[in-house]
Amino acid sequence: MTFQTYSLFVLSIIMIYFGRVENKLNLLQLQDDIDKLKADFNSSHSDVADGRPIFTERLSNWTERNEKRIILSQIVSMYLKILENTDKSKAHVRNISEELYTLKASLSDGSKKMEDLKNLTELKMNDLKIQRKAVNELFSVLQKLGDTTSSPSRRRRQ
């Protein structure tokens, strides 16, 4: 399966998952637009088939609805990045971009969650002030963790 086939598959999953198929999305038209985009990118090149899929494999690791919104929001953003430097005078590029922007808007909560994760990785944990704040919040964090996890021994006691 080529990158483009995977791309269509991922895009279809995103759109079906969020119920856009019945509303405004015409998958057949989008398929035609994606075929034109494939030609623009010369995606039949032999190197496309090398290696593993870029997005579809990652999707299988995210099972919960809210988790999927996070990863799908990132994938949609990456497709939009790809299309940033393409010729927007072409109707198929505009159609795909518009659909992706609409999807991105519906995934805004996933984008916010992804931003939170990114910000956490950027915290300077060797900064004493951050360490102090983190220690002050430790009990609350552990309480929230206790609320979200339920070990067998905790369930028996309750």
N, C-alpha and C positions, 0 to 999 in steps of 0.2 A: 504494500500500500504506500502510495507516495505522500509527501508532505501535504499536498493540496487535498488529497482525499481525506487525510487526517484532519485538515483544516475544516473542510466541509462537515465532516463528522462532528468535530468539536463545536462548530458554529450551530449545527443542527441540534445538538444536545442542549446547548445554552438556550436556544430559542424555544425548543419544545419544553424544556424544564421550566421556563418562566412564562409559558402559556402564550407566547407571541404568535404561534403558528395560526391559531384561529383568528386572531385580531387583524393585524396589518401585514404580516409577513407572508410573502409568496415565495415559498422555498424553491419552486421551479424557476422563478425569475432570478432568485439569488444564486441558484446553481449555475445559471447561464452567466451571471455577472462574475461569479468565482472562476468559471472556465476562462473568461476573458482576462481576468486578473492573473491566472496561471500562465497564460500566453505572455502577458506583460513581463512577468518575472522569469520567463523561460524555465518553468518548473518541471519540465520533462527532462531536464539535465540529469545525467546519471548520478551525480553526487547527492541528489535529493533522497534516493533510496538507501543511502548509506546510514548505518547506525540505527538508533532507536527513535521512536516518535518524540516529538517535542512536548506536546500538551496532553494527548489522550492517555498516556501512561500515568501521568500525574493525577489525572482526574479519578482514577480508580482508587487512589489512596484516601480520598475525601468522601466520606459516606453520609454524614449528617447534612441536612438541608442548609443550615447556617454555615457549616464548613464549606460546602460547595459554593455558596455565594461568595465566600472570600476568594477561593481559587479562581472561580469564573470571572470575578471582577478584575483580577490581575491578568487573566488570559485576554479578556476583551481589551484591556488597556494596552497590552502588547500588540494586538492586532492593529489597534489605532495608531500605535507608534510606527508600525510597518507602513501604514498607509499615509503617514504624515508627509513623506517625501515623494509620493507618487503624483502622477498627473491628474489633478482634480477636474480637469476639463472633460475627462472621460466619464460618461454617464455611469458605467458600471462601478467605477471607483467611488463616485458620489453616493450611489445607492448602497453599496456595502458600508461605507463610512457612516451614512445616516442611520442605518440599521444598528450598527455597533454603538453609536452615540446614544441611541434610544435605549439599547440594552444596558449600557454603562449607567445611565440615569436610574434604571430600575435596580441596579446593583449597588447603589451608592452606599448602603450600609456595609456591604462587603468591602468596599474600597476603604471606608473609615476603619474597619477592623484590621485590614491589611496595613494601613498607615500606623495604627497602634502597635502592631507587631514590629514594624520597621523601626519605629521610635524606641521601642524597648531594646532592640539590638544596638542602638546607637548610644545608650546610656553609658556614661563613663563610670564603671563600677569601682575604679580605683580612687575616685573623688570622695573625700571624707564626708562632705556634706550629703552627697547622694547615699553613701553608706548609712549615715545617721538616719536620714529620712526612711530608707528601706527598712532598717531595724525597727523604727517606730511603727511601721505599717505591718510588720511581720505577723503579729497576732491576728489582725484583720484579714490578711491574705490567707492564713491558715484556716481561719473560720470559713471563709468563702470556699476554700478548697474542700473543707469538710462537708459543706453544703452540697457540693457538686459530685463528690465521690461518696460511695457507700460501700464500705468493706463488709464482708460477711459478719465479722465480729461486731461491728457497729449496728448492723441490722438486728442481730440477736438481742443486744442490750436494749434496743428501743422497743 
